[in-house]
Amino acid sequence: MHRMLIVILGIASMILVGCQQSEGPSDEDIAAIIGDIEALASDRLVYDISLELQWVMPNPRNAWALVGREIQAIDQVSTRILIRLEPKTETGQGFEEALVLLTASDLIFGETDTGERYARGTSAMSNYVMYRDFDTVVVVLTLTDLLVDVIDPIYVADWETIALDGGLFVLD
């Protein structure tokens, strides 16, 4: 999250420097640009999977926070989203082939708005599970509640947004 904020602030400062060197937008326009950048930063979560990989996701209703290695609902601390990577066993392995090794659950397959494949299902413990297909890995996002078996539908909707609108970001 800090790296993303640094990048965003760097972009804002480049805009300001550029505006000072030429006839640029007014102070009001600059304030609006900075406000938009701050809103964008607060509406996103960045989950560090490893040193090189991050899951960048929306934060629906600003109701989620990063807590250790989990994403936790702010107002229902027992509701969590766990994110893990499952490497594909072979280069070029298909999504369905990779899932056969990960789960025996019945899954519903689909594509995101950007054409990336996913599968969703539930586990034996009533957890919701989403599998996202990437080149060499499958990202697994599990929604769980540590105290109850039935998860509030609003958290299910948030999980779906986080799982489908989020994406894997590789740091260089």
C-alpha positions in Angstrom: 0.0 0.0 0.0 2.8 2.3 0.9 4.5 1.7 -2.5 1.3 2.5 -4.4 0.9 5.7 -2.4 4.5 6.8 -3.1 3.9 6.2 -6.8 0.6 8.2 -6.8 2.2 11.1 -4.9 5.1 11.0 -7.3 2.7 11.3 -10.2 1.0 14.2 -8.5 4.3 16.0 -7.9 5.3 15.5 -11.5 1.9 17.1 -12.5 2.6 20.1 -10.2 6.2 20.5 -11.6 4.9 20.4 -15.1 2.2 23.0 -14.3 4.8 25.3 -12.9 6.9 25.1 -16.1 4.1 25.9 -18.5 0.7 27.5 -18.5 -1.1 24.7 -16.8 -4.3 24.2 -14.9 -5.5 26.5 -12.2 -5.0 25.9 -8.5 -8.6 24.6 -8.3 -7.9 22.1 -11.1 -4.7 20.9 -9.3 -6.6 20.5 -6.1 -9.3 18.4 -7.9 -6.6 16.2 -9.5 -5.0 15.6 -6.1 -8.4 14.9 -4.6 -9.0 12.3 -7.4 -5.6 10.7 -6.8 -6.3 10.5 -3.0 -9.7 9.0 -3.6 -8.2 6.4 -5.9 -5.6 5.4 -3.4 -8.2 5.1 -0.6 -10.4 2.9 -2.7 -7.7 0.3 -3.4 -5.9 -2.3 -1.3 -2.6 -3.8 -2.2 -1.9 -7.2 -0.8 1.8 -8.3 -0.9 1.8 -12.0 -2.0 5.6 -12.2 -2.3 8.5 -9.8 -2.9 7.6 -9.7 -6.6 3.8 -10.2 -6.7 0.9 -8.1 -5.4 -2.8 -8.5 -5.6 -4.2 -5.0 -6.4 -7.9 -4.8 -5.7 -10.8 -2.5 -5.1 -12.0 -1.9 -1.6 -15.8 -2.0 -1.8 -17.5 0.4 0.5 -14.0 1.0 2.1 -15.1 -1.9 4.4 -11.9 -4.0 4.2 -8.4 -3.7 5.7 -5.1 -5.6 5.5 -4.5 -7.5 8.7 -1.3 -9.6 8.6 -1.7 -12.1 5.7 -5.4 -11.7 5.4 -8.0 -9.1 4.3 -10.5 -8.5 7.0 -13.9 -6.8 7.1 -13.6 -3.7 9.3 -17.0 -4.1 10.9 -17.1 -7.9 11.2 -13.6 -8.9 12.2 -14.3 -12.7 11.9 -15.1 -12.3 8.1 -11.9 -12.6 6.1 -10.5 -13.1 2.6 -7.5 -15.4 2.3 -5.3 -15.1 -0.9 -2.8 -17.7 -2.0 -1.0 -18.7 -5.1 -1.0 -22.2 -6.6 1.8 -22.6 -9.2 0.8 -24.4 -12.3 2.8 -27.7 -12.6 3.7 -27.2 -16.2 4.5 -24.3 -18.5 1.5 -23.6 -20.6 -0.8 -25.7 -18.4 -4.5 -24.9 -19.0 -6.7 -23.5 -16.3 -9.0 -26.5 -16.1 -6.1 -28.9 -15.9 -4.6 -26.8 -13.0 -7.9 -26.8 -11.2 -8.2 -30.6 -11.3 -5.1 -30.7 -9.1 -6.5 -28.0 -6.7 -10.1 -29.0 -6.1 -12.7 -31.7 -6.6 -15.5 -29.2 -6.1 -18.1 -28.4 -8.7 -17.2 -25.0 -10.2 -18.9 -22.4 -12.3 -16.6 -21.0 -15.0 -16.6 -17.5 -16.5 -14.5 -14.6 -17.8 -13.9 -11.2 -16.3 -14.7 -8.0 -18.3 -11.0 -8.1 -19.5 -11.3 -11.7 -20.7 -9.4 -13.4 -17.9 -10.7 -16.8 -16.9 -12.1 -17.6 -13.4 -13.9 -20.3 -11.6 -16.0 -20.1 -8.4 -17.5 -22.5 -6.0 -17.9 -23.3 -2.3 -15.9 -25.5 -0.1 -17.1 -28.2 2.3 -17.0 -25.6 5.1 -19.4 -23.2 3.4 -16.5 -20.9 2.4 -16.7 -19.1 -1.0 -13.7 -19.8 -3.3 -12.7 -18.0 -6.5 -9.9 -19.2 -8.7 -8.3 -16.7 -11.1 -6.2 -17.9 -14.1 -2.8 -16.3 -14.8 0.1 -17.4 -16.9 2.1 -19.6 -14.4 -0.2 -19.5 -11.3 -3.8 -19.8 -10.1 -4.7 -17.1 -7.6 -7.1 -18.6 -5.0 -9.3 -16.1 -3.0 -11.3 -17.7 -0.2 -14.1 -15.8 1.8 -14.5 -17.3 5.2 -16.0 -16.4 8.6 -14.3 -17.7 11.6 -17.4 -17.7 13.8 -20.5 -18.4 11.7 -21.3 -20.8 8.8 -23.6 -18.4 6.9 -21.8 -15.3 5.6 -23.7 -12.0 5.2 -24.5 -11.5 1.5 -22.9 -8.0 1.5 -19.5 -9.6 2.2 -20.1 -12.2 -0.5 -20.7 -9.3 -3.0 -17.6 -7.5 -1.7 -15.5 -10.7 -2.1 -16.8 -11.2 -5.6 -15.7 -7.6 -6.5 -12.3 -8.1 -4.9 -11.8 -11.4 -6.7 -13.0 -10.4 -10.2 -11.9 -6.7 -10.3 -8.6 -7.3 -8.6 -5.5 -8.3 -10.5 -2.0 -9.8 -10.1 0.7 -7.2 -10.4 4.3 -8.2 -11.0 7.0 -5.8 -9.6 10.1 -5.4 -11.7 
